[in-house]
């Protein structure tokens, strides 16, 4: 706590204020320069963060009570201020490089080095600017949580089952590349042995929900199936639902208990492959939340107790997701609705095998490296573009609100 206090004080000058760069220092003519521009109203919002930071710092110095909610608030505000401090240093560096390049008798070698450094500095500043603008937005609900990813085949017959498994493998490889711990909670394979009927992947990495929520929606694939003799391209679809993980622990603020009349728990024999044990043991569990009608069926484990634990975990995640979407709808800030249907027309992304193309229709971004995306190596690029589009849309909405509400608070 003392370290955090020192960090807070270190970001505030002797007058209790943070120095902000004048907006004219952001105005420029080049494309790289334009991408570093931050709207004056966002700077005003950053000024509110500055005030909030000082208030929290004063509270900490007086040894007043400091709960977990305020600790999270401090972390977020500190991140904004640190990004802004980084932004100021980068701006100063660019100004210095411009002064060097404006010298009439500059050595040609020094000029080349300065131009290269200026280019790299703009790239760094663009990255910092984007991060700062994102941090100035109201936080996304459950953004700091791990997540559950549910996958289901849609239209397209057996090819949809195969494609659903391709998506599952893509997310698993993405987790491995990012060194995220994960677990396959459930996986019901197609009777043919190729493809899946449904699957649930748990990613036990804090903040993975904020990253992976952009994958929620209907994914469409266009390719020639192995069984197609005439070489015709078929179209299939799969639905991806991303849920925040709610810990089965009463210490979790989102943990909820259920009344006895809220749940119906059914046990049954598991179906599918697995030998004699599967056919004779009532290990499968179905839990239905009666008020909402949400139902979860798990049969992966031989232990009925373990299947029940998994089902309860998924049920809590679905209920949290339902509450999140209701809250976002009430506040008119819902940006990415979860899947309501698995119709090919409701697509968010298309994977075209003949053209080796991946196109995300929400941000009109196309990647001509389908294999790189499905291997997880370049999936992050697609997610980054979707997230960037969402950030820009949210900023536009925030600016519109701030223009009519001058009292808008930073938290």
C-alpha beads as a LAMMPS data file, in Angstrom:
LAMMPS data file: protein, C-alpha beads

411 atoms
410 bonds

1 atom types
1 bond types

-500.0 500.0 xlo xhi
-500.0 500.0 ylo yhi
-500.0 500.0 zlo zhi

Masses

1 110.0

Atoms # bond

1 1 1 0.000 0.000 0.000
2 1 1 2.892 2.346 0.808
3 1 1 4.352 1.712 -2.651
4 1 1 1.051 2.660 -4.288
5 1 1 0.917 5.821 -2.181
6 1 1 4.421 6.819 -3.307
7 1 1 3.473 6.134 -6.939
8 1 1 0.419 8.377 -6.589
9 1 1 2.446 11.189 -5.015
10 1 1 5.134 10.804 -7.650
11 1 1 2.599 11.594 -10.367
12 1 1 1.387 14.820 -8.710
13 1 1 3.491 17.994 -8.724
14 1 1 4.062 20.348 -5.782
15 1 1 0.820 22.176 -6.556
16 1 1 -1.214 18.984 -6.474
17 1 1 -1.742 19.097 -10.214
18 1 1 -0.596 17.154 -13.265
19 1 1 0.818 19.097 -16.197
20 1 1 -1.054 18.491 -19.465
21 1 1 0.259 19.275 -22.930
22 1 1 -1.579 21.976 -24.852
23 1 1 -3.779 20.586 -27.598
24 1 1 -1.765 22.395 -30.338
25 1 1 1.064 19.955 -29.725
26 1 1 -1.109 17.138 -31.037
27 1 1 -2.242 18.932 -34.187
28 1 1 -0.353 17.773 -37.267
29 1 1 -0.603 17.110 -40.993
30 1 1 0.842 13.617 -41.577
31 1 1 -1.110 10.372 -41.233
32 1 1 1.070 9.149 -38.347
33 1 1 0.704 12.492 -36.604
34 1 1 -3.064 12.543 -37.037
35 1 1 -3.362 9.172 -35.323
36 1 1 -1.804 10.650 -32.166
37 1 1 -4.457 13.372 -31.830
38 1 1 -6.552 13.222 -28.651
39 1 1 -9.833 15.143 -28.555
40 1 1 -9.897 18.131 -26.135
41 1 1 -12.904 16.658 -24.307
42 1 1 -10.922 13.489 -23.651
43 1 1 -8.184 15.660 -22.181
44 1 1 -10.834 17.236 -20.000
45 1 1 -11.854 13.770 -18.898
46 1 1 -8.207 13.031 -18.088
47 1 1 -8.229 16.165 -15.942
48 1 1 -11.060 14.607 -13.920
49 1 1 -8.903 11.513 -13.436
50 1 1 -6.171 13.798 -12.136
51 1 1 -8.505 15.255 -9.524
52 1 1 -9.717 11.810 -8.504
53 1 1 -6.117 10.612 -8.182
54 1 1 -5.266 13.419 -5.765
55 1 1 -8.365 12.692 -3.657
56 1 1 -7.464 9.015 -3.365
57 1 1 -3.867 9.955 -2.559
58 1 1 -5.081 12.245 0.243
59 1 1 -7.280 9.464 1.605
60 1 1 -4.379 7.019 1.626
61 1 1 -2.084 9.510 3.372
62 1 1 -4.668 10.005 6.133
63 1 1 -4.721 6.226 6.754
64 1 1 -8.446 6.114 6.110
65 1 1 -10.210 2.867 5.224
66 1 1 -9.278 1.695 1.738
67 1 1 -11.425 -1.107 0.365
68 1 1 -10.915 -3.370 -2.656
69 1 1 -13.231 -1.281 -4.834
70 1 1 -11.167 1.835 -4.209
71 1 1 -7.998 -0.161 -4.808
72 1 1 -9.262 -1.151 -8.279
73 1 1 -10.200 2.465 -8.927
74 1 1 -6.712 3.606 -7.947
75 1 1 -5.130 1.029 -10.248
76 1 1 -7.189 2.225 -13.204
77 1 1 -6.557 5.923 -12.545
78 1 1 -2.843 5.318 -12.051
79 1 1 -2.695 3.478 -15.379
80 1 1 -4.290 6.467 -17.121
81 1 1 -1.862 8.924 -15.539
82 1 1 1.157 6.735 -16.321
83 1 1 0.054 6.426 -19.951
84 1 1 -0.356 10.165 -20.168
85 1 1 3.092 10.694 -18.662
86 1 1 4.498 8.311 -21.284
87 1 1 2.570 10.185 -23.966
88 1 1 4.086 13.505 -22.850
89 1 1 7.625 12.110 -22.985
90 1 1 7.047 10.748 -26.476
91 1 1 5.638 14.103 -27.569
92 1 1 8.709 15.899 -26.196
93 1 1 10.969 13.440 -28.006
94 1 1 9.168 14.034 -31.316
95 1 1 9.393 17.812 -30.861
96 1 1 13.130 17.502 -30.284
97 1 1 13.604 15.356 -33.381
98 1 1 11.646 17.862 -35.476
99 1 1 13.910 20.658 -34.261
100 1 1 16.967 18.636 -35.262
101 1 1 15.528 17.933 -38.718
102 1 1 14.742 21.630 -39.223
103 1 1 18.426 22.575 -39.015
104 1 1 19.579 23.688 -42.502
105 1 1 23.131 22.305 -42.338
106 1 1 22.284 18.932 -40.789
107 1 1 24.689 16.103 -41.600
108 1 1 23.110 13.594 -44.004
109 1 1 23.872 10.628 -41.734
110 1 1 22.355 12.357 -38.707
111 1 1 19.349 13.313 -40.804
112 1 1 18.707 9.689 -41.797
113 1 1 19.049 8.549 -38.193
114 1 1 16.702 11.289 -36.964
115 1 1 14.103 10.475 -39.627
116 1 1 14.191 6.794 -38.693
117 1 1 13.877 7.595 -34.998
118 1 1 11.015 9.994 -35.748
119 1 1 9.156 7.256 -37.599
120 1 1 9.642 4.803 -34.724
121 1 1 8.629 7.476 -32.201
122 1 1 5.366 8.097 -34.038
123 1 1 4.632 4.366 -34.052
124 1 1 5.194 4.223 -30.292
125 1 1 3.091 7.332 -29.765
126 1 1 0.216 5.911 -31.817
127 1 1 0.251 2.803 -29.626
128 1 1 0.324 4.891 -26.425
129 1 1 -2.396 7.203 -27.745
130 1 1 -4.701 4.260 -28.508
131 1 1 -4.104 2.730 -25.083
132 1 1 -4.719 6.058 -23.358
133 1 1 -7.972 6.671 -25.225
134 1 1 -9.168 3.155 -24.362
135 1 1 -8.326 3.656 -20.673
136 1 1 -10.240 6.946 -20.611
137 1 1 -13.437 5.067 -21.462
138 1 1 -15.706 3.640 -18.741
139 1 1 -14.457 0.115 -17.942
140 1 1 -16.211 -2.831 -19.575
141 1 1 -18.163 -4.928 -17.095
142 1 1 -16.218 -8.067 -16.072
143 1 1 -13.238 -6.893 -18.163
144 1 1 -10.734 -8.131 -15.588
145 1 1 -12.159 -11.660 -15.379
146 1 1 -11.259 -15.020 -16.897
147 1 1 -13.778 -16.355 -19.394
148 1 1 -15.701 -19.300 -20.781
149 1 1 -16.096 -19.795 -24.531
150 1 1 -19.035 -21.881 -25.755
151 1 1 -19.022 -23.159 -29.342
152 1 1 -21.968 -24.637 -31.243
153 1 1 -22.393 -25.607 -34.908
154 1 1 -25.032 -23.786 -36.925
155 1 1 -26.303 -24.053 -40.474
156 1 1 -24.319 -26.183 -42.889
157 1 1 -24.754 -29.788 -41.794
158 1 1 -21.746 -31.917 -40.855
159 1 1 -19.350 -29.320 -42.267
160 1 1 -20.550 -26.966 -39.503
161 1 1 -19.520 -29.550 -36.880
162 1 1 -16.037 -29.759 -38.412
163 1 1 -15.712 -25.970 -38.574
164 1 1 -16.776 -25.634 -34.935
165 1 1 -13.912 -27.930 -33.988
166 1 1 -11.552 -25.796 -36.116
167 1 1 -12.553 -22.747 -34.073
168 1 1 -12.018 -24.620 -30.810
169 1 1 -8.523 -25.607 -31.950
170 1 1 -7.844 -21.987 -32.964
171 1 1 -8.705 -20.722 -29.480
172 1 1 -6.652 -23.454 -27.808
173 1 1 -3.606 -22.525 -29.920
174 1 1 -4.205 -18.834 -29.174
175 1 1 -4.128 -19.644 -25.444
176 1 1 -0.919 -21.620 -25.861
177 1 1 0.768 -18.797 -27.784
178 1 1 -0.196 -16.296 -25.066
179 1 1 0.696 -18.736 -22.265
180 1 1 -2.854 -18.618 -20.909
181 1 1 -3.946 -21.542 -18.735
182 1 1 -7.044 -23.215 -20.163
183 1 1 -9.285 -26.230 -19.682
184 1 1 -11.795 -27.963 -21.934
185 1 1 -14.839 -28.046 -19.659
186 1 1 -16.982 -30.048 -22.065
187 1 1 -16.648 -31.447 -25.571
188 1 1 -19.317 -33.523 -27.281
189 1 1 -17.903 -35.038 -30.462
190 1 1 -19.912 -35.766 -33.594
191 1 1 -20.931 -39.406 -34.020
192 1 1 -18.727 -39.634 -37.135
193 1 1 -15.621 -38.826 -35.114
194 1 1 -15.050 -35.634 -37.118
195 1 1 -16.239 -32.342 -35.687
196 1 1 -18.088 -31.512 -32.488
197 1 1 -21.694 -31.015 -31.440
198 1 1 -20.761 -28.549 -28.713
199 1 1 -17.782 -27.526 -26.603
200 1 1 -16.930 -25.202 -23.718
201 1 1 -13.426 -23.841 -23.214
202 1 1 -12.417 -22.194 -19.936
203 1 1 -9.578 -19.645 -20.063
204 1 1 -8.202 -19.089 -16.572
205 1 1 -6.394 -15.854 -17.349
206 1 1 -7.442 -12.589 -15.698
207 1 1 -8.570 -10.088 -18.311
208 1 1 -9.122 -12.734 -20.977
209 1 1 -12.854 -11.915 -21.056
210 1 1 -12.138 -8.370 -22.226
211 1 1 -9.916 -9.742 -24.971
212 1 1 -12.024 -12.678 -26.108
213 1 1 -15.490 -11.075 -25.857
214 1 1 -14.881 -9.725 -29.362
215 1 1 -15.130 -13.322 -30.619
216 1 1 -18.806 -13.565 -29.632
217 1 1 -21.072 -13.999 -32.641
218 1 1 -21.638 -16.165 -35.700
219 1 1 -18.540 -17.248 -37.631
220 1 1 -19.002 -18.312 -41.265
221 1 1 -16.760 -20.604 -43.308
222 1 1 -16.598 -20.989 -47.094
223 1 1 -14.691 -24.030 -48.368
224 1 1 -14.928 -27.233 -50.390
225 1 1 -15.843 -30.135 -48.060
226 1 1 -13.838 -33.363 -48.258
227 1 1 -16.964 -35.195 -49.433
228 1 1 -17.657 -32.722 -52.267
229 1 1 -16.890 -34.420 -55.609
230 1 1 -17.603 -31.470 -57.905
231 1 1 -15.389 -28.965 -56.118
232 1 1 -18.249 -26.686 -55.100
233 1 1 -17.713 -24.256 -52.238
234 1 1 -20.113 -24.790 -49.323
235 1 1 -21.020 -22.262 -46.633
236 1 1 -21.392 -23.264 -42.980
237 1 1 -21.607 -21.451 -39.666
238 1 1 -20.744 -21.801 -35.998
239 1 1 -21.802 -19.764 -32.981
240 1 1 -19.334 -18.522 -30.378
241 1 1 -20.558 -17.262 -27.011
242 1 1 -18.105 -15.660 -24.576
243 1 1 -19.029 -15.519 -20.890
244 1 1 -17.298 -14.023 -17.844
245 1 1 -16.101 -16.672 -15.408
246 1 1 -17.686 -16.395 -11.960
247 1 1 -15.681 -18.191 -9.313
248 1 1 -17.443 -20.828 -7.203
249 1 1 -16.210 -18.967 -4.162
250 1 1 -18.195 -16.803 -1.773
251 1 1 -15.311 -14.322 -1.722
252 1 1 -16.113 -13.484 -5.354
253 1 1 -18.348 -10.364 -5.286
254 1 1 -20.361 -11.797 -8.204
255 1 1 -20.909 -15.136 -6.450
256 1 1 -24.577 -15.917 -6.008
257 1 1 -26.523 -18.480 -4.080
258 1 1 -29.759 -20.071 -5.247
259 1 1 -32.995 -20.720 -3.427
260 1 1 -34.198 -24.310 -3.368
261 1 1 -37.058 -23.538 -5.767
262 1 1 -34.810 -21.772 -8.321
263 1 1 -33.001 -24.844 -9.615
264 1 1 -34.026 -28.203 -11.014
265 1 1 -31.230 -30.774 -11.035
266 1 1 -31.636 -33.903 -13.153
267 1 1 -29.189 -36.806 -13.238
268 1 1 -29.072 -39.365 -16.040
269 1 1 -26.858 -41.812 -17.853
270 1 1 -24.284 -40.256 -20.125
271 1 1 -24.684 -40.832 -23.848
272 1 1 -22.059 -41.345 -26.542
273 1 1 -18.759 -43.192 -26.543
274 1 1 -17.154 -44.265 -23.299
275 1 1 -17.802 -47.947 -22.863
276 1 1 -19.940 -49.826 -20.422
277 1 1 -19.362 -47.342 -17.602
278 1 1 -21.046 -44.552 -19.560
279 1 1 -24.141 -46.628 -20.224
280 1 1 -24.663 -47.861 -16.647
281 1 1 -23.734 -44.916 -14.412
282 1 1 -25.973 -41.885 -13.829
283 1 1 -23.103 -39.414 -13.972
284 1 1 -24.554 -36.852 -16.396
285 1 1 -26.092 -33.753 -14.816
286 1 1 -28.549 -31.177 -16.145
287 1 1 -29.196 -28.035 -14.090
288 1 1 -32.049 -25.711 -15.062
289 1 1 -32.479 -22.213 -13.645
290 1 1 -36.265 -22.045 -13.539
291 1 1 -36.740 -18.218 -13.428
292 1 1 -34.792 -17.737 -16.683
293 1 1 -35.083 -21.174 -18.284
294 1 1 -31.298 -21.379 -18.715
295 1 1 -30.207 -25.023 -18.769
296 1 1 -26.729 -26.579 -18.609
297 1 1 -25.971 -30.232 -19.362
298 1 1 -22.571 -31.782 -18.524
299 1 1 -21.525 -35.429 -18.939
300 1 1 -17.768 -35.258 -19.527
301 1 1 -16.620 -36.531 -16.126
302 1 1 -17.291 -39.958 -14.646
303 1 1 -18.031 -38.281 -11.329
304 1 1 -21.552 -36.933 -10.945
305 1 1 -20.256 -34.436 -8.364
306 1 1 -17.617 -33.093 -10.744
307 1 1 -20.169 -32.747 -13.551
308 1 1 -22.442 -30.851 -11.169
309 1 1 -19.617 -28.478 -10.233
310 1 1 -18.889 -27.765 -13.902
311 1 1 -22.579 -27.241 -14.676
312 1 1 -22.949 -24.787 -11.782
313 1 1 -19.896 -22.857 -12.964
314 1 1 -21.286 -22.503 -16.475
315 1 1 -24.735 -21.607 -15.118
316 1 1 -23.280 -18.788 -12.998
317 1 1 -21.377 -17.511 -16.036
318 1 1 -24.513 -17.518 -18.210
319 1 1 -26.523 -15.716 -15.536
320 1 1 -23.749 -13.133 -15.142
321 1 1 -23.752 -12.676 -18.911
322 1 1 -27.532 -12.256 -18.909
323 1 1 -27.340 -9.619 -16.179
324 1 1 -24.494 -7.861 -17.981
325 1 1 -26.477 -7.602 -21.221
326 1 1 -29.560 -6.386 -19.360
327 1 1 -27.501 -3.731 -17.610
328 1 1 -25.848 -2.625 -20.841
329 1 1 -29.224 -2.442 -22.563
330 1 1 -30.624 -0.296 -19.753
331 1 1 -27.691 2.086 -20.080
332 1 1 -27.916 2.012 -23.905
333 1 1 -24.275 1.041 -24.152
334 1 1 -24.645 -2.450 -25.519
335 1 1 -22.145 -2.802 -28.379
336 1 1 -21.736 -6.534 -28.999
337 1 1 -24.811 -8.623 -28.489
338 1 1 -24.321 -12.306 -27.830
339 1 1 -25.588 -14.772 -30.392
340 1 1 -29.373 -14.772 -30.756
341 1 1 -29.424 -17.098 -33.737
342 1 1 -27.012 -19.212 -35.726
343 1 1 -28.132 -17.984 -39.128
344 1 1 -25.368 -17.447 -41.685
345 1 1 -26.751 -13.962 -42.387
346 1 1 -25.982 -12.891 -38.793
347 1 1 -22.246 -13.307 -39.330
348 1 1 -19.445 -11.327 -37.710
349 1 1 -16.560 -12.985 -39.563
350 1 1 -15.983 -15.046 -42.709
351 1 1 -13.213 -17.609 -43.235
352 1 1 -12.784 -18.127 -46.993
353 1 1 -10.506 -21.082 -47.763
354 1 1 -10.246 -20.689 -51.581
355 1 1 -8.950 -17.131 -51.124
356 1 1 -7.061 -17.823 -47.862
357 1 1 -8.983 -14.854 -46.497
358 1 1 -10.393 -13.895 -43.099
359 1 1 -12.752 -10.903 -43.084
360 1 1 -14.280 -9.400 -39.957
361 1 1 -17.445 -7.602 -41.019
362 1 1 -17.707 -5.416 -37.899
363 1 1 -14.585 -3.430 -38.754
364 1 1 -14.130 -4.350 -42.454
365 1 1 -10.709 -5.805 -41.719
366 1 1 -9.354 -8.501 -44.050
367 1 1 -6.384 -10.746 -43.365
368 1 1 -5.017 -12.771 -46.282
369 1 1 -3.501 -15.445 -44.083
370 1 1 -6.261 -17.863 -43.128
371 1 1 -3.809 -20.504 -41.933
372 1 1 -2.071 -17.954 -39.719
373 1 1 -5.396 -16.998 -38.145
374 1 1 -6.602 -20.568 -37.547
375 1 1 -3.207 -21.443 -36.059
376 1 1 -3.790 -18.705 -33.481
377 1 1 -0.654 -16.828 -34.514
378 1 1 -2.482 -13.956 -36.236
379 1 1 -5.852 -14.128 -34.500
380 1 1 -4.668 -11.303 -32.252
381 1 1 -4.435 -8.972 -35.251
382 1 1 -8.085 -9.579 -36.088
383 1 1 -9.155 -9.056 -32.473
384 1 1 -7.075 -5.852 -32.270
385 1 1 -8.902 -4.367 -35.259
386 1 1 -12.323 -5.251 -33.845
387 1 1 -11.355 -3.825 -30.459
388 1 1 -10.036 -0.668 -32.127
389 1 1 -13.311 -0.147 -33.983
390 1 1 -15.265 -0.645 -30.758
391 1 1 -13.017 1.809 -28.924
392 1 1 -13.546 4.458 -31.607
393 1 1 -17.317 3.924 -31.483
394 1 1 -17.332 4.171 -27.691
395 1 1 -15.201 7.305 -27.798
396 1 1 -17.640 8.901 -30.262
397 1 1 -20.522 8.037 -27.938
398 1 1 -18.650 9.334 -24.905
399 1 1 -17.741 12.602 -26.612
400 1 1 -21.354 13.083 -27.650
401 1 1 -22.415 12.615 -24.026
402 1 1 -19.707 14.903 -22.663
403 1 1 -20.752 17.694 -25.011
404 1 1 -24.145 17.797 -23.300
405 1 1 -23.064 16.773 -19.775
406 1 1 -20.174 18.835 -18.447
407 1 1 -20.409 17.155 -15.042
408 1 1 -19.483 13.714 -16.405
409 1 1 -17.243 11.970 -13.884
410 1 1 -14.176 9.929 -14.755
411 1 1 -15.186 6.769 -12.888

Bonds

1 1 1 2
2 1 2 3
3 1 3 4
4 1 4 5
5 1 5 6
6 1 6 7
7 1 7 8
8 1 8 9
9 1 9 10
10 1 10 11
11 1 11 12
12 1 12 13
13 1 13 14
14 1 14 15
15 1 15 16
16 1 16 17
17 1 17 18
18 1 18 19
19 1 19 20
20 1 20 21
21 1 21 22
22 1 22 23
23 1 23 24
24 1 24 25
25 1 25 26
26 1 26 27
27 1 27 28
28 1 28 29
29 1 29 30
30 1 30 31
31 1 31 32
32 1 32 33
33 1 33 34
34 1 34 35
35 1 35 36
36 1 36 37
37 1 37 38
38 1 38 39
39 1 39 40
40 1 40 41
41 1 41 42
42 1 42 43
43 1 43 44
44 1 44 45
45 1 45 46
46 1 46 47
47 1 47 48
48 1 48 49
49 1 49 50
50 1 50 51
51 1 51 52
52 1 52 53
53 1 53 54
54 1 54 55
55 1 55 56
56 1 56 57
57 1 57 58
58 1 58 59
59 1 59 60
60 1 60 61
61 1 61 62
62 1 62 63
63 1 63 64
64 1 64 65
65 1 65 66
66 1 66 67
67 1 67 68
68 1 68 69
69 1 69 70
70 1 70 71
71 1 71 72
72 1 72 73
73 1 73 74
74 1 74 75
75 1 75 76
76 1 76 77
77 1 77 78
78 1 78 79
79 1 79 80
80 1 80 81
81 1 81 82
82 1 82 83
83 1 83 84
84 1 84 85
85 1 85 86
86 1 86 87
87 1 87 88
88 1 88 89
89 1 89 90
90 1 90 91
91 1 91 92
92 1 92 93
93 1 93 94
94 1 94 95
95 1 95 96
96 1 96 97
97 1 97 98
98 1 98 99
99 1 99 100
100 1 100 101
101 1 101 102
102 1 102 103
103 1 103 104
104 1 104 105
105 1 105 106
106 1 106 107
107 1 107 108
108 1 108 109
109 1 109 110
110 1 110 111
111 1 111 112
112 1 112 113
113 1 113 114
114 1 114 115
115 1 115 116
116 1 116 117
117 1 117 118
118 1 118 119
119 1 119 120
120 1 120 121
121 1 121 122
122 1 122 123
123 1 123 124
124 1 124 125
125 1 125 126
126 1 126 127
127 1 127 128
128 1 128 129
129 1 129 130
130 1 130 131
131 1 131 132
132 1 132 133
133 1 133 134
134 1 134 135
135 1 135 136
136 1 136 137
137 1 137 138
138 1 138 139
139 1 139 140
140 1 140 141
141 1 141 142
142 1 142 143
143 1 143 144
144 1 144 145
145 1 145 146
146 1 146 147
147 1 147 148
148 1 148 149
149 1 149 150
150 1 150 151
151 1 151 152
152 1 152 153
153 1 153 154
154 1 154 155
155 1 155 156
156 1 156 157
157 1 157 158
158 1 158 159
159 1 159 160
160 1 160 161
161 1 161 162
162 1 162 163
163 1 163 164
164 1 164 165
165 1 165 166
166 1 166 167
167 1 167 168
168 1 168 169
169 1 169 170
170 1 170 171
171 1 171 172
172 1 172 173
173 1 173 174
174 1 174 175
175 1 175 176
176 1 176 177
177 1 177 178
178 1 178 179
179 1 179 180
180 1 180 181
181 1 181 182
182 1 182 183
183 1 183 184
184 1 184 185
185 1 185 186
186 1 186 187
187 1 187 188
188 1 188 189
189 1 189 190
190 1 190 191
191 1 191 192
192 1 192 193
193 1 193 194
194 1 194 195
195 1 195 196
196 1 196 197
197 1 197 198
198 1 198 199
199 1 199 200
200 1 200 201
201 1 201 202
202 1 202 203
203 1 203 204
204 1 204 205
205 1 205 206
206 1 206 207
207 1 207 208
208 1 208 209
209 1 209 210
210 1 210 211
211 1 211 212
212 1 212 213
213 1 213 214
214 1 214 215
215 1 215 216
216 1 216 217
217 1 217 218
218 1 218 219
219 1 219 220
220 1 220 221
221 1 221 222
222 1 222 223
223 1 223 224
224 1 224 225
225 1 225 226
226 1 226 227
227 1 227 228
228 1 228 229
229 1 229 230
230 1 230 231
231 1 231 232
232 1 232 233
233 1 233 234
234 1 234 235
235 1 235 236
236 1 236 237
237 1 237 238
238 1 238 239
239 1 239 240
240 1 240 241
241 1 241 242
242 1 242 243
243 1 243 244
244 1 244 245
245 1 245 246
246 1 246 247
247 1 247 248
248 1 248 249
249 1 249 250
250 1 250 251
251 1 251 252
252 1 252 253
253 1 253 254
254 1 254 255
255 1 255 256
256 1 256 257
257 1 257 258
258 1 258 259
259 1 259 260
260 1 260 261
261 1 261 262
262 1 262 263
263 1 263 264
264 1 264 265
265 1 265 266
266 1 266 267
267 1 267 268
268 1 268 269
269 1 269 270
270 1 270 271
271 1 271 272
272 1 272 273
273 1 273 274
274 1 274 275
275 1 275 276
276 1 276 277
277 1 277 278
278 1 278 279
279 1 279 280
280 1 280 281
281 1 281 282
282 1 282 283
283 1 283 284
284 1 284 285
285 1 285 286
286 1 286 287
287 1 287 288
288 1 288 289
289 1 289 290
290 1 290 291
291 1 291 292
292 1 292 293
293 1 293 294
294 1 294 295
295 1 295 296
296 1 296 297
297 1 297 298
298 1 298 299
299 1 299 300
300 1 300 301
301 1 301 302
302 1 302 303
303 1 303 304
304 1 304 305
305 1 305 306
306 1 306 307
307 1 307 308
308 1 308 309
309 1 309 310
310 1 310 311
311 1 311 312
312 1 312 313
313 1 313 314
314 1 314 315
315 1 315 316
316 1 316 317
317 1 317 318
318 1 318 319
319 1 319 320
320 1 320 321
321 1 321 322
322 1 322 323
323 1 323 324
324 1 324 325
325 1 325 326
326 1 326 327
327 1 327 328
328 1 328 329
329 1 329 330
330 1 330 331
331 1 331 332
332 1 332 333
333 1 333 334
334 1 334 335
335 1 335 336
336 1 336 337
337 1 337 338
338 1 338 339
339 1 339 340
340 1 340 341
341 1 341 342
342 1 342 343
343 1 343 344
344 1 344 345
345 1 345 346
346 1 346 347
347 1 347 348
348 1 348 349
349 1 349 350
350 1 350 351
351 1 351 352
352 1 352 353
353 1 353 354
354 1 354 355
355 1 355 356
356 1 356 357
357 1 357 358
358 1 358 359
359 1 359 360
360 1 360 361
361 1 361 362
362 1 362 363
363 1 363 364
364 1 364 365
365 1 365 366
366 1 366 367
367 1 367 368
368 1 368 369
369 1 369 370
370 1 370 371
371 1 371 372
372 1 372 373
373 1 373 374
374 1 374 375
375 1 375 376
376 1 376 377
377 1 377 378
378 1 378 379
379 1 379 380
380 1 380 381
381 1 381 382
382 1 382 383
383 1 383 384
384 1 384 385
385 1 385 386
386 1 386 387
387 1 387 388
388 1 388 389
389 1 389 390
390 1 390 391
391 1 391 392
392 1 392 393
393 1 393 394
394 1 394 395
395 1 395 396
396 1 396 397
397 1 397 398
398 1 398 399
399 1 399 400
400 1 400 401
401 1 401 402
402 1 402 403
403 1 403 404
404 1 404 405
405 1 405 406
406 1 406 407
407 1 407 408
408 1 408 409
409 1 409 410
410 1 410 411
